[in-house]
Amino acid sequence: MPGSADEAGSAEVAYRPLLFSIAYGMTGSVGDAEDIVQDAFLGLTRARQAGTTITDPKAYLTTTVTRLGINYLRSARVRRETYVGDWLPEPIVVPADGPGPAEHAELADSLSMAFLVLLEALSPVERAVFMLREAFGYSYPDVAGITGKTEVNCRQIFARARQRIAAGGQARGSTPSPARRADTEELARRFFETADGGDMDVLLGMLAPDVVFHADGGGKAQAIGKPLHGREGVARLLAGLFRRGRYLGTSLRLAWINGQPGAVAFDAEGRVFAVFGLEMADGVVQAIRAVVNPDKLRHIGLVSDVARLREKEAPRHDTDEGVTDE
């Protein structure tokens, strides 16, 4: 059809950020989300080449991406169940001192790492319905059309999913005001500087009493085996990590991680080896999420082997500094 390529190109520019957001919210993977979006556009092109009239490209692409996401989750469930250690989504990184990819920045404030972890408790269809309604504001008729369910069924699915999410805690992010964003970024800067400086008393004062440290090494990088609770243990862990970092010549660059303050860690040669996301409230750090699985960092840049487990080394449940996860 004449003009089909131009139409598809226009649709890609207009809808790609939304489509990537939906795909990432379904998969928790940057690479897989990009693949799903590309597959959706390829399907749109093929449909037009076959003579199919697509009256609403946005609806067509949104439906395709969502259903591909559901299929992805069904095939990924076994892998998630056998995942080594804590599972965290691939981080969306937006530099603190500059803009990131448009599609990444658009979704970051609504899909925090904590929210995505909570979504793991839902079935693929529940996840799609809940996310489309809660994170993206789709109406029930639209959700029904996208998922292929009835409107009544979608309402029931959403209510059931919301109950399950509420049981795990409210974790969906919200877009902060510029002033609050600046304050939060400054607090994150002081937190990382304090952790690096080794002043335990000040560091303890910046951590909530019930702070939790999560780490995702995927059995491929050094990480605690399960969440570490309590500020004394977390402070000791951080002190040990930063002490080792100084020895190895590592550095941190502030960034926004899925809409929350954090930092990207680089080795002495400028290769990424970890991403830290901070969950803050009431002026203190409530949770820290560290992604060190090298497979989840490749979209950020060259990946270091400074934290990688040696080939014959079993997955560890403590750190080099002897801080256990008890």
C-alpha positions in Angstrom: 0.0 0.0 0.0 1.4 3.4 -0.9 2.5 5.4 2.2 2.5 2.4 4.5 6.2 2.7 5.4 5.7 6.4 6.2 2.7 5.7 8.3 4.5 2.9 10.2 7.5 5.2 10.7 5.3 8.0 12.1 3.6 5.5 14.4 6.9 4.3 15.7 8.0 7.8 16.6 4.7 8.6 18.3 4.0 5.4 20.1 7.4 3.9 20.9 7.8 5.4 24.4 4.4 4.1 25.5 4.9 0.7 23.9 8.4 0.3 25.5 6.8 1.2 28.8 4.2 -1.5 28.6 6.6 -4.1 27.4 9.1 -3.3 30.1 6.4 -3.3 32.7 5.4 -6.8 31.6 8.9 -8.2 31.3 11.2 -6.3 33.7 13.8 -6.6 30.9 15.1 -3.7 28.8 16.4 -6.0 26.0 13.3 -8.2 25.9 11.0 -5.1 25.9 12.9 -3.6 23.0 12.5 -6.9 21.1 8.8 -7.1 21.8 8.3 -3.5 20.5 10.2 -4.3 17.3 8.2 -7.5 16.8 5.0 -5.4 17.2 6.1 -2.9 14.5 7.2 -5.8 12.2 3.7 -7.3 12.6 2.1 -3.9 11.7 4.2 -3.6 8.6 3.4 -7.2 7.5 -0.3 -6.7 8.1 -0.3 -3.6 5.9 1.8 -5.4 3.2 -0.8 -8.1 3.2 -3.5 -5.5 2.5 -5.0 -5.3 6.0 -6.4 -1.8 6.8 -5.2 -0.7 10.3 -7.5 2.1 11.3 -6.0 2.6 14.8 -2.2 1.8 14.7 -1.9 2.8 18.4 -4.5 0.3 19.5 -3.1 -2.4 17.2 0.5 -1.9 18.5 -0.6 -1.7 22.2 -2.6 -4.9 21.9 0.2 -6.7 20.2 2.8 -5.6 22.7 0.6 -6.5 25.7 -0.2 -10.0 24.3 3.4 -10.6 23.4 4.3 -9.7 27.0 1.7 -12.2 28.3 3.3 -14.9 26.2 6.7 -13.9 27.4 5.7 -14.2 31.0 4.2 -17.6 30.5 7.5 -18.9 29.1 9.6 -17.0 31.6 7.8 -18.3 34.8 9.9 -21.4 35.1 13.1 -19.4 34.8 11.9 -16.9 37.5 11.1 -19.8 39.8 14.6 -21.2 39.6 16.4 -17.8 39.7 19.4 -17.8 42.0 18.9 -15.3 44.9 16.8 -12.1 44.8 15.2 -11.2 41.5 15.2 -7.5 40.5 14.2 -6.0 37.1 16.8 -4.7 34.7 17.3 -1.1 35.9 16.2 1.9 33.8 18.9 4.4 34.2 18.5 8.1 33.5 21.6 10.2 34.2 21.2 12.8 37.0 23.0 15.4 35.0 21.4 14.9 31.6 18.5 13.4 29.7 18.2 9.7 29.0 16.3 7.9 26.3 12.9 9.4 25.9 11.1 6.0 26.3 13.0 5.3 29.5 12.4 8.6 31.1 8.6 8.5 30.4 8.1 5.2 32.2 10.6 5.5 35.0 8.3 7.4 37.5 5.5 5.0 37.3 7.4 1.6 37.2 9.7 1.6 40.3 11.8 -1.5 40.9 9.7 -2.2 44.0 6.4 -2.0 42.0 7.8 -4.4 39.4 8.9 -6.9 42.0 5.3 -6.8 43.5 3.9 -7.5 40.0 5.8 -10.8 40.0 3.2 -12.2 42.3 0.5 -11.8 39.6 -0.4 -14.1 36.8 0.5 -12.8 33.3 -3.0 -11.7 32.5 -3.5 -10.2 36.0 -0.2 -8.3 35.5 -1.4 -6.9 32.1 -4.8 -5.8 33.4 -3.4 -4.3 36.6 -0.6 -2.5 34.9 -2.6 -1.1 32.1 -5.2 0.2 34.5 -3.0 1.3 37.4 0.2 2.5 35.8 -1.1 3.7 32.5 -4.7 4.8 33.2 -6.5 2.8 30.6 -10.2 2.5 30.9 -11.8 -0.9 31.5 -13.3 -1.0 27.9 -9.8 -0.4 26.5 -8.2 -2.9 28.8 -10.8 -5.5 27.7 -10.1 -4.8 24.1 -6.3 -5.1 24.6 -6.3 -8.3 26.6 -9.2 -10.0 24.9 -11.2 -10.3 28.1 -14.7 -8.9 28.9 -15.0 -5.7 30.7 -16.7 -7.4 33.7 -13.8 -9.9 33.8 -11.2 -7.2 33.7 -12.9 -5.4 36.6 -12.8 -8.7 38.6 -9.1 -9.4 37.6 -8.1 -5.9 38.6 -9.8 -6.0 42.0 -8.2 -9.4 42.7 -4.8 -8.1 41.6 -5.1 -5.0 43.6 -5.7 -7.0 46.7 -2.6 -9.1 46.1 -0.5 -6.0 45.4 -1.8 -4.2 48.5 -0.8 -7.2 50.6 2.7 -6.7 49.5 2.8 -2.9 50.1 2.2 0.1 47.9 5.2 0.7 45.7 4.1 2.4 42.5 6.1 5.5 42.0 4.8 9.0 41.3 6.4 11.9 39.5 8.1 14.2 42.0 8.0 18.0 41.8 11.2 19.6 40.5 11.9 20.9 44.1 11.4 17.5 45.7 13.4 15.9 42.9 16.4 18.2 43.7 16.1 17.6 47.4 16.0 13.8 47.0 18.9 13.9 44.6 20.9 15.9 47.2 20.0 13.4 49.9 21.2 10.6 47.7 24.4 12.4 47.0 25.1 12.8 50.8 24.1 9.2 51.4 26.7 7.8 49.0 29.3 10.2 50.2 28.7 9.2 53.8 28.9 5.5 52.9 32.1 6.1 51.0 33.5 8.2 53.9 33.0 5.4 56.4 31.3 7.5 59.2 29.1 4.8 60.7 27.2 7.1 63.1 26.2 9.5 60.3 25.4 6.5 58.0 23.2 4.9 60.6 21.3 8.2 61.0 20.5 8.2 57.2 19.0 4.6 57.3 15.5 3.8 58.5 15.5 1.3 61.5 13.9 -1.3 59.3 15.8 -0.6 56.1 16.2 -3.5 53.7 19.0 -4.2 51.3 18.2 -6.3 48.2 20.8 -7.6 45.8 20.4 -9.4 42.5 23.5 -11.2 41.4 21.7 -14.0 39.5 24.3 -16.5 40.6 26.8 -14.7 38.3 28.1 -12.0 40.6 28.9 -11.5 44.3 25.7 -10.7 46.2 23.9 -11.5 49.4 21.7 -14.5 49.0 18.5 -13.0 50.5 17.4 -9.5 51.7 19.3 -8.1 54.6 17.1 -6.3 57.2 18.1 -3.7 59.8 20.3 -0.6 59.7 23.2 -2.0 61.7 23.7 -4.9 59.3 23.0 -2.8 56.2 25.5 -0.1 57.4 28.2 -2.7 58.0 27.5 -4.2 54.5 27.7 -0.8 52.9 30.9 0.1 54.7 32.5 -3.1 53.5 31.4 -2.6 49.9 32.7 0.9 49.8 35.9 -0.1 51.5 36.5 -2.7 48.8 35.5 -0.2 46.2 38.1 2.3 47.3 40.7 -0.4 47.1 39.7 -1.3 43.6 39.5 2.3 42.4 35.8 2.2 41.6 33.5 5.3 41.3 29.9 6.2 41.4 27.8 8.5 39.2 24.4 9.7 40.4 21.4 8.6 38.4 17.7 8.1 38.5 16.9 4.4 38.7 13.3 3.6 37.7 12.3 7.1 38.8 14.1 6.9 42.2 17.5 8.3 43.2 20.5 6.0 42.9 23.9 5.6 41.3 25.7 3.5 38.7 29.0 2.0 39.9 32.0 1.8 37.5 35.4 0.0 37.8 38.7 1.8 37.4 38.4 1.4 33.6 35.0 3.0 33.4 33.0 -0.2 33.0 29.7 -0.7 34.9 29.5 -3.4 37.5 26.5 -2.4 39.7 23.4 -0.2 39.9 22.0 1.0 43.2 18.5 2.3 43.6 17.3 4.0 46.8 13.8 4.1 48.2 13.5 7.1 50.4 10.8 8.5 52.8 10.8 10.9 55.7 14.4 11.9 54.9 16.0 8.5 55.3 16.7 5.5 53.1 14.0 2.8 53.5 15.4 0.3 51.0 18.4 -0.2 48.8 18.2 -2.4 45.6 21.5 -3.3 44.0 21.7 -5.0 40.6 25.0 -6.7 40.0 24.0 -9.5 37.6 26.1 -8.7 34.5 23.4 -9.9 32.2 21.1 -7.1 33.5 23.7 -4.3 33.0 24.7 -4.7 29.3 22.2 -2.1 28.1 24.0 0.5 30.2 27.4 0.0 28.7 30.5 -2.1 28.9 30.3 -4.5 31.9 33.1 -5.1 34.3 34.1 -8.5 35.8 35.1 -6.9 39.1 32.1 -8.4 40.9 31.6 -11.5 38.7 31.8 -15.0 40.3 34.5 -17.2 39.0 33.3 -20.0 36.7 33.7 -22.7 39.3 32.7 -20.6 42.3 29.3 -21.5 43.8 26.7 -18.7 44.3 27.6 -16.9 47.5 25.3 -15.8 50.3 27.7 -13.3 51.8 30.0 -10.6 50.7 33.8 -10.4 50.6 33.7 -8.4 53.8 32.2 -11.2 55.8 28.8 -9.6 56.2 26.2 -12.4 56.2 22.5 -12.1 55.3 21.3 -13.3 58.7 
